[in-house]
Amino acid sequence: MTAACSMIMLLAVSGTAMGSDQYDPPASYYSGATGTGSTLKTQLTAAMTAGHIQRSYGDFRVMSRYVDVDPNNSSNVILVYNGASVTGLWDSGSTWNREHVWPQSRQPGSVSNSSRGNLGDAHALKPCNPSINSSRGNKPFGNATSTGGYGSLGTFYFPGDMDKGDIARSLFYSDTRWSSQGISLVNGVPSGNQMGDLSALLAWHYLDAPDEFERRRNHAISDVAFNPFYYTNNRNAFIDHPEYVWSIYVDQNNDSTLWVGSTPNADGSSSMTIDFNAIVGDSLGSVPVTINKDGSDGTYYTVTPTTGINTSVWSNANAFPMNTPSDSSQFNVSLPAGSTSTAGMSTEFIVIDNLDVTNSGGAGNGNNDGDDVITVNINVFTESVGSLESGSNLSEITIDLGTISLDGGDAVADIVFYNNADASTGAPMDVKLISSSGDTSALITDFSEVSSIAAQSSQSIEAVLYDDAEGTFASSFTFESVNAESVFGVAGSGTTLIVNLIGEVGSGACIVDFAEPYGQLNFLDVSAFLSAFGNADPAVDLDGNGSFNFLDVSAFLAAYGDGCP
């Protein structure tokens, strides 16, 4: 079945999320399946035989209504090959009849309503349109990996892309459960009680993984709660554990290595980190994750998240096809509803496991491929709180840079931005310059975007009054504080912060104003003059005669007594 079809069926039938375990086998069902190759096949035969309640070919006329039910119409069944939904009531085969996936003529025995064994096994039967059933006849399956629709391909029959994996796993089941009847799967064109083409079936198995409809059908055949009158108490192992196929039907060497992030380790393991950063109440989308595969062999894998996150793939029905080296696949990671309702920090994990059971692939390959772990950090913050004062919501200030002399040195003052958000949950904050006005050529800031101010922290920039031109100056700068864009991806809207600057550049130079604060004369200017005089600094040649003597000291004292303009 297609993924789209299976999603519809999931919603209609199960009412649960993808990846649920409601169709999983009992915990002990495959406890004896510990080997590989022919040993594993024998173990699966035993598991699928033990407790098997054999039903008849005739029983399937009613049984199909439970196991092949259309999830959108409980009165209908879904037919194999064409996917049609028709009435589930048996009408002597007029609307639908019983298709032997393994043809009757290619297995021992005859068909009657009392027939059991593989002839009456629901895992090997499908409801089918009578004319399609007739046109297929007893043709084996094979000769293509994809044609889209169903139909004959010379000697072989193609079941359609929607059902090709389902058909392959039905045949794997029959070959394993009923091998004692003398039936077998072979490559190429089969004869006698054989079926094939095995190579095509293997390709289909990895191209069309078990979906929700197939998993439900497998469970419904077995389980009394789904099929109260004709349950069989046995399962198709290749639906429950599709990873068994490679070991049984190919070989014991699988070269697949799965990994996430940058590169895998020598043992095939890998890791990466995802950060979900949100403000309380945010609605978050999903994050895509790419699983990479090295090696040409097909493999199945699980994606298993912890309870605080969701993934868009089923736990055990994910596959990489055969003969596709350096392949990749993508799935989405998202948070359950309500995850951002309260502030807090948590960490979840996703484990990707290569399910291959072969044992000869070498380090990092197949069964020896180490798990891949994705760390998911979930950080839910309260809003950042921008201010121009610590501990308050001050949104506007005026800074006076004082009076300086023309060419006497620039005046500088700090503009401090505060993030007054809660220390434990508050979001980091960016500050952006929105607009400026006034004398911005004379009275400016050195602003470049201020980024990621942590809660209960601050960051400053400089305001500068240039000494290039005399006059009285005023300018205004409008900023916006927002939740840190580098953390949350988007800036959003925040708090407006306004900084007004004022200052004056005097009309004449004050020749003795040697030290800050400029515009004021005090002992710091005297000390600076004496130091410069001792160093023969040209700045203290106040009489301009090129020498340093008592005349410069006398000029300093006279100017100091007059004060600065």
C-alpha positions, -999 to +999 in steps of 0.1 A: +000+000+000+011+036-006+020+058+023-009+082+015-033+053+015-019+039+047-023+073+065-060+074+056-064+039+069-045+047+100-068+075+109-099+056+102-091+023+117-066+028+145-071+064+156-035+064+169-003+080+157+021+064+133+046+042+149+022+029+175+028-006+188-008-018+187+000-042+158+032-055+173+035-092+181+034-106+216+068-100+233+077-137+233+065-146+198+099-144+182+120-151+213+134-182+197+145-164+165+181-159+175+200-172+145+208-162+110+204-178+075+189-213+074+189-215+112+168-184+114+144-197+088+139-229+108+133-209+139+107-187+122+089-218+108+086-231+144+074-197+157+047-194+130+036-230+134+033-231+172-003-225+182-014-219+146-051-224+143-056-234+107-086-220+090-100-231+057-102-217+022-139-214+028-135-194+060-117-166+041-151-157+025-160-142+059-126-137+074-116-112+046-142-087+060-121-084+092-086-085+078-090-065+045-116-040+058-117-006+041-109+019+069-131+045+053-161+021+050-163-008+074-188-026+051-162-029+024-129-047+017-099-035-002-090-056-032-054-066-041-038-052-072-063-025-082-070-012-046-107-011-052-131-008-023-161-031-027-187-047-005-173-072+019-203-095+018-196-127-001-218-131-031-204-164-045-174-146-060-193-122-083-179-090-067-146-105-055-131-138-052-101-154-034-067-149-050-040-174-042-008-153-040+010-186-044-010-201-072-030-232-065-014-250-094+020-243-080+014-261-047+003-296-038-033-304-030-066-293-043-088-264-034-121-269-017-139-250+010-123-274+035-087-268+022-062-258+048-024-255+048-011-228+025-042-232+003-064-219+031-040-196+049-052-161+051-016-148+049-014-164+014-049-153+003-062-119-009-096-106-020-094-098-057-115-086-087-125-119-105-114-107-140-080-095-127-076-128-108-083-147-140-059-126-161-031-132-136-038-170-137-008-189-122+019-165-134+049-160-110+057-125-099+088-107-113+104-090-142+102-054-130+109-032-100+083-006-110+057-001-137+031+018-117+001-004-124-005-041-122-005-065-152+013-093-171+049-088-182+056-117-204+061-148-183+057-129-151+030-108-134+036-074-118+013-067-088+016-029-090+037-005-070+010-004-043+011-041-035+045-053-047+061-054-012+029-070+003+031-098-023+068-104-017+063-108+020+033-131+015+055-154-006+083-153+019+058-163+046+045-193+025+080-204+017+089-204+054+057-215+071+048-242+046+082-253+033+073-288+045+048-290+017+076-289-008+071-254-021+101-230-026+112-197-040+137-195-068+154-170-090+143-167-126+113-186-140+100-212-116+087-247-123+066-272-105+057-261-070+082-232-071+075-195-072+096-165-082+113-145-093+132-143-060+155-115-071+125-093-080+107-102-047+137-091-028+139-058-046+101-052-040+106-060-003+129-030+001+111-007-022+077-011-006+081-015+031+052-027+054+027+001+058-001+006+083-026-014+063-003-044+059+007-043+096-030-042+107-039-070+083-011-092+097-023-085+133-060-090+124-053-124+109-037-134+142-056-116+169-090-125+184-099-089+192-097-079+155-110-112+140-131-129+167-144-159+146-115-169+124-083-157+141-053-179+135-030-171+164+000-169+139+017-141+122+038-133+091+073-128+105+085-108+075+059-081+082+068-080+119+106-083+112+113-073+076+150-073+085+150-111+085+147-113+048+183-104+039+198-130+062+175-158+050+173-151+013+205-132+004+236-139+025+253-132+058+272-101+047+254-068+046+276-037+038+251-011+050+262+017+073+236+042+085+247+076+099+235+111+107+254+144+111+289+147+095+306+114+093+302+080+110+326+065+135+346+034+128+318+013+144+292+029+122+278+050+151+271+087+147+255+117+164+240+151+159+221+177+179+188+195+172+178+226+192+141+236+195+141+271+209+108+287+215+089+314+235+061+302+257+031+295+236+049+294+203+037+271+175+067+253+162+072+235+129+093+204+122+130+199+117+142+177+088+168+150+096+188+132+069+198+096+074+227+086+052+235+051+040+268+039+028+270+005+010+249-010-018+229-036+002+193-030+012+185-028+049+157-019+073+160+004+103+141+018+132+137+054+143+129+054+180+122+087+198+118+092+235+083+103+246+088+141+244+092+143+206+075+130+175+091+116+143+073+112+109+084+076+103+073+043+117+095+026+142+103-006+122+090-001+087+118+020+072+140+007+044+168+015+020+165-003-013+191-026-027+218-016-051+218+021-040+252+031-027+255+064-009+217+067-005+199+090+019+164+094+033+148+122+053+123+123+082+109+152+103+112+158+140+085+178+158+072+184+193+039+171+207+011+195+213+015+216+245+053+213+246+057+251+247+029+258+272+054+264+300+090+276+302+117+251+309+146+231+294+146+194+286+166+170+265+151+141+244+168+115+221+162+097+189+180+064+182+184+051+147+192+013+146+203-006+115+181-038+120+202-061+098+209-094+115+237-107+094+270-114+112+298-112+086+297-076+074+327-064+094+330-034+117+304-007+112+283-027+087+250-045+089+245-061+124+278-045+134+266-010+126+265+011+158+234+031+167+230+067+156+219+091+183+202+125+178+201+147+209+171+170+209+173+200+232+140+217+239+144+252+254+112+271+261+118+307+272+098+336+286+101+369+266+132+390+268+127+424+285+146+453+269+154+484+290+178+513+293+181+507+331+187+477+352+157+464+371+132+487+355+113+492+322+130+525+313+125+530+276+139+565+269+169+584+283+188+616+275+226+616+277+245+649+279+280+646+266+289+681+279+309+709+263+341+704+245+365+727+227+368+728+189+396+703+180+401+697+217+392+660+216+359+640+212+336+634+241+325+598+247+297+583+268+282+547+272+248+537+262+238+505+281+212+481+270+197+457+297+179+424+294+157+424+325+141+390+317+138+363+344+173+349+351+163+312+348+138+313+319+143+346+301+152+346+264+185+362+252+180+395+235+192+414+203+191+451+199+185+466+165+188+502+153+155+513+138+160+550+130+180+581+138+174+618+135+190+652+144+227+661+142+238+626+135+270+637+117+283+654+149+266+634+176+265+596+168+268+561+182+292+534+171+262+510+169+264+477+152+238+451+161+240+440+197+234+403+199+223+376+224+223+396+256+215+370+282+188+375+308+199+397+337+229+409+316+238+441+297+259+453+268+271+488+260+279+509+230+296+543+227+280+577+220+304+602+205+304+640+202+329+650+176+351+681+180+351+689+143+326+718+143+314+742+169+278+744+179+251+729+201+240+695+189+212+671+195+204+637+180+180+608+187+183+571+181+154+546+181+163+510+189+142+478+192+150+450+216+138+416+204+142+379+213+176+368+199+172+360+162+202+336+162+183+315+188+147+317+175+152+321+138+131+352+134+133+386+151+097+392+158+086+425+175+099+439+207+104+469+229+112+504+215+141+521+232+149+557+225+183+574+233+186+612+230+221+627+228+230+664+235+263+681+235+282+713+226+314+722+209+328+755+221+336+785+198+373+787+207+400+765+219+407+763+256+445+760+255+449+748+290+421+722+291+446+693+290+426+666+307+391+651+309+365+661+318+369+686+289+352+719+295+363+720+331+396+732+346+410+715+377+441+700+391+441+673+365+448+699+338+477+713+359+491+679+364+488+671+326+504+704+317+534+698+340+539+663+327+537+675+291+561+704+299+586+680+314+584+659+282+588+690+259+554+683+243+547+709+216+512+712+231+526+733+260+545+758+238+517+782+246+536+814+234+545+796+202+582+805+202+594+770+198+610+767+233+598+756+267+604+781+295+588+803+322+569+822+295+548+791+287+542+786+324+531+822+327+507+818+297+493+787+313+486+804+346+470+834+329+447+812+307+438+789+337+428+820+357+405+831+328+388+797+325+376+780+293+352+796+269 
